[in-house]
């Protein structure tokens, strides 16, 4: 915990540092007109690694990034929501796979029963809404369940 | 007018992992009614843990779904789904005292 005296020393140091820098520090107005070439770069391994910018510009950048973060957070809050219809489709897709697993069959075995390739079973499980009623009925019969329990 | 329905992450988790197929069907069955007449088919509820505004809920199977109705956006947001707690049975007055 810094004492009052240390605080004052730090403040004094900061003030003196500012006082030194103030003589050539560009004003906010001037800094906005600066071009990328006007900044001093710190080169590491022949590549520019750091940029020396006035404190005002640094503070502006920090504020802007905070605003961006806040906006992103608000947006991500909205992304937490799932459309009810999309969820219904996903759940329907899971039902066929669950019924197949409950019957103790793999996709390949179910395909063999229905004379369909495994890839077709996989596609049906992913998109049951794009499967004909006839195929769904065949699957239900092969799994020994009611067709209504699959969709 | 059919309202757009969105589910909060918690509600999705409950529907996915805690509900049987029959319960999911019951949920979507009630949701269809809610979509057409949200006020008539639901009751008001205040849950400070969820929102400081009034929310509404509907029952399905042995569960309830608490939702927020936003008429300006024609949208419903299902905030939470949970099982209805069984009602405590009161001892009758003339019951013998316990051990």
Interface residues (C-beta under 8 A of the other chain):
Chain A: X80 X81 X82 X83 X84 X85 X87 X88 X91 X95 X149
Chain B: X4 X5 X6 X7 X8 X9 X12 X15 X16 X21 X24 X28 X31 X77 X78
